[in-house]
Amino acid sequence: MVKISVEMVRKKAEHHDRLLAPLEEISLHQENIEKIEFIQNWCPKLRILLLQSNLIAKIENLNKLKHLQYLNLALNNIEVIENLDRCESLTKLDLTLNFIGKIVSIESLVGNYNLQNLYLTGNPCTDFDNYRDFVIGTLPQLATLDGVEIDRSNRIMALQNLPIIRSDILFEQQKYLCQRQKQKTRLQNDITNKWENEYKDMDPEERNKKFWAEKCEHAPEVRYEIEHMRQLKLKSEEPEKKEEKRPIKLFAPDGRPFNINQAKIKFMFSDAEPDKFILDLAVYKHLDSSLLDIDVQTNYVRVTLKGKIFQLHLPEEVETTNAVAERSQTTGHLVVTMPKVNGTIKSKMALKSNSKTQIDQQCKENQTTITGQSKREFLEIGPAEDVLDLTKITKKSNLSYIDPRFTLDEKKPSHNFVDDPEVPPLV
């Protein structure tokens, strides 16, 4: 028995980002569903529900679908029309090729005042006399029945003759229901005996040939048996399951990464340059870059290509933060550049050593130029002629202009001034 699951409904709702609540249309046809359930709770805003070509035997669990406009239940095992009175917006109902023999059950659709199109083609009730007049008179809101438009004159005649037609319909319905009950009991017994005795020890191929060659009746029980045989046939035709692939080991017990090329892709690894490694992967030219996952670690690089792993153990440690991965626009190759840790340290130390040697050489040159000079000159940098002479900053000059507003008379001490020899001079 196939049940309606969340995953099944989400799969059918891929065009709606797999969201169920706002979904307005869903198709669950040919899923071998035997019972309608959960849909009215998961998708309350449904307008179109397609459930044709299943094994549904009863119309149920649709009362909450207030916005439902089109319901397709063709090619199922339904025998009674029921539980649709609360689907107020229903305008089209398709029940083609079911097993509806209780024609009076269409009276449950009287309250569906928006119902305009009804399809009952291929049901046992269509063989009753005055079937069409009974349906038209019972459901005056219909515009078409079985794809044929209803004229006003036909509707008036059907309403006038409805009491007489209904009595005849009830008689034929009762006759059919008695035959159906006998058929149901007989088929159940025949099918049980067939599988317990005749088909029990028979070879599967012979059983399939015999079953499909036999004539069968048109009944819900036979449809269940046909579906059961179809499942057995598919199960026998399925290839034997291959042994599950063992998981890929990426690292040795001591933590050393393995070299793996699961994708069987060509590559080139270059360590010619002293300060970096270069990995060139021959990735397919038209492969989307979103399908690539690059992981650079200190001692290995891993590239996941559409789920397949390429891993390479590096001979030296690299800087993960400065690694660069690029795609070639012409060939599509993936180029991963990974700077070495030792290479960067050596380059920094080389710079320091170069600067130190330059300073030492400059000091030696200065020492050779300061031989025989004073200690003061020894502290100066550069040759002696380039040293700034502070005594030559100011120049002596004679004042050729004197402002007449100032007097240049010598200042004389006051008459009370006493020159004390013990007092030191002010200047």
Salt bridges, closest charged atoms under 4 A:
GLU7 OE2 - ARG18 NH2 2.95
GLU24 OE1 - ARG47 NE 3.72
GLU31 OE2 - LYS12 NZ 3.22
GLU79 OE1 - ARG180 NE 3.34
GLU107 OE2 - ARG166 NE 2.91
GLU198 OE2 - LYS210 NZ 1.88
GLU214 OE1 - LYS194 NZ 3.64
GLU217 OE2 - ARG186 NH1 2.67
GLU221 OE2 - ARG180 NH2 2.95
GLU225 OE2 - LYS194 NZ 3.48
GLU227 OE2 - ARG230 NH2 2.68
GLU273 OE1 - LYS276 NZ 3.36
ASP280 OD1 - HIS333 ND1 3.23
ASP403 OD2 - ARG405 NH2 2.75
